[in-house]
Amino acid sequence: MSPLLSLCGIAKTFDSGTQAIARLDLDVADGEFVSLVGPSGCGKSTALRIVAGLLSPDAGTVTFPGGKPQTGFVFQEPTLMPWASALGNVRLPLDLEHMNRGEANARAARALARVGLGGFEKAYPRELSGGMKMRVSIARALAAEPKLLLMDEPFAALDELTRQALNDDLLKLWVEDALSVIFVTHSVYESTYLSSRVVVMSPRPGRVAADIALSPPPERDETYRLTAEFTRDAGRVSAALKQAMAA
């Protein structure tokens, strides 16, 4: 896989004096699914926002060897506009690009259908469950047809069954769209299930403490979570996280 992006020597200190990241080096290849795990406050979300261009680093460089790809961002909260329908929320990035309204509506409807919300185009956020709101948020990111998808703990607030269903849906979208994904999570099991690589970050200021390559089957479901391979890999990630927190 060819390199998609490279973080080199990234550092970030906020106005409060909190140093979130120090000397962070990370490469992500085209087509990879990389999860960032680590203790609270270790700079996972900060790193994601720097990749997205929402924050500027104080030191270091972010490079995209092949040019910066179209990027979608899914936040921990769905951040939907309460006055807009599901279709209107998904259409937002297309409206910001001044896309023809008919084309934008069609693309937004397709994105909703892809996340299992076909028929809910006219529903408002207050009429949707937490899992459905997150599906709208994912559809909004997909509507722009990104090649890089950045996800900041998107399923953290959901119940376990909904979370597992969305994990499976996300993997399907990753394969179908040949996406590159950087996924922030606190869950060892979620990172192990989803990822081709798990990057463990040290306590603040964050840097890479361990970089663990995984080889899960291309197609996996709940039965994979019961396999010896999954248990072994989750154990590797858990041990690396414990070691990083103790260092």
C-alpha positions, 0 to 999 in steps of 0.5 A: 500500500502506498503512503497516504499521509505522514505525521512527523515530529508533531507537537501541540500545546494549548493556550492553557499550557497543556501539552497534548502531543509531543514528537508524534510520528505516524504514517498511514498507508492508502487503504489502511484502517488504523485505530488510535487507543490510549488513556484519556487526554493523551492527544488522540483527538488532537492528532485527528484534528491536526490531520483534518486541518482543524488544528495547526501543530506547533511543531512538525509536519503533516504531509500527503505524498499524493496530495490531500484527499477528500476527507470526512470527519465523524465526531463523537456526538452526531452534531446534527442540526435539530431544525433540519431533516436527515436529508438536510443534515446529510446534504450540508457538506454538499450545500457548502460546496454549492452543489446543484440541489437536485444532485445534492439531494440524490447523493444525500439520499444514497448515503442515507440508504447505504447506512440503513436509513433509506426511507428516513430522509424526512425524519428529524433528529428528535425522531431518531434513536442515538444509533440512527443519529450516528448513522446520519452523521456517518452518511453526512461524511460519506456524502462528500465521497471521501477517501480518508475518513476520520472518526473520533470515538463515534460509537462511545455513547451507544449500547453494545449491540448498536455499537457492534452493528455499526462496527460491521457496517463501517467495515463494509463501507471501508471495503466498498469505498476503498477508504482509509480510516483513522479511528479513535477509541478507548476500547481495546476490543473495538480497535482489535475488531476493526483495524489493520493496525492499532497505534497505542499512544502514551499518556500526555503528552502523547506520542506513539508507544506501540504500533501493532499490525493485525491480520484479521479476516477480510470479512468478519462478524460476531463469530470472529470475536469468539476466535482464539486469533481475536482473543490473542490480538486483543491481548496484545493491544491490552498489554501494550496499553498497560505498558504505555500507561505504566511507563 
